[in-house]
Amino acid sequence: MRKPLLLVIAFLLAASFAAHAQSSSFFIGGTGGANLSMYSYTSDYADVWTSSKPKPGLNGGLVFGVEMNKMAIVSGVNFIQKGTKSETDNYRIEGDYVGFVKRRENTSFIQVPILFRYRFLSEKFGLTASAGPSLNVGLAGNQRLELEVAGVGSRSESSTVRFGSGINDTYRRFQPGFILSPGMLMPVGEKGKLAVNIIWDLGFNAINTRSSAAIGADGKVANVSTILSVSYTHHFTFGDKY
């Protein structure tokens, strides 16, 4: 009795998959664009860096996923430039001298998103909404500090931004985040699709707790980026025979 029941269930599952096969596909392609990134500060870090401005950067890489009807799981491996432009308030330096510090930080990451995407409207022109987690892996970085003193002038110095879990590493190497992304999707030829997306990449705390504890700093520093991404993907329909 059990064996016929299992055969019926297997037949129903196969029939269901076959019914959707022509509208289901695996896709792979490339993506690229530009972004504006900045840091969000809290507690001690916000007391020091009282203002933060966006820094431009580039992004690009590989995109792949699975699409079934209006839904899709989208992932990829992307290179992205992040960082910030930050300043302190004016403060008294020595005696009657008053100045402030400017910082420009440039960092680069490998980003792996795992997004759920839903398409609205038709297949000829669709609006999409995507959301999901992302894993950012810090590669390299540098920063330039510039001290400006009223009536005296300015002085600058450069240093390397370090990623890791050591006491001299400022940021964690692995930095999770969350992505929200509206966009549009349209077919190109028989098997291709063009997507244009605005992506809000909301990073969690990037600070390495060991180094922050060593200097007695409390608070969080989060990477926040607004990204324009254009991608082309080629779709391999599950129902096709190769």
SULCORDA-V595101 format. One line per field, one symbol per residue. burial: + if it has 16 or more other C-alpha atoms within 10 Angstrom, else -. A space follows every 10 residues. Layout:
burial->???
//
This chain:
burial->---------- ---------- +--+++++++ ++++++++++ ++---+--+- ++++++++++ ++++++++-+ ++++++++++ ++++++++-- --------++ ++++++++++ +++++++++- -----+++++ +++++++++- +-+-+++++- ---------- +++++---++ ++++++++++ +++++++--- -+++++++++ ++++++++++ ++-------+ ++++++++++ ++++++++-- --
//
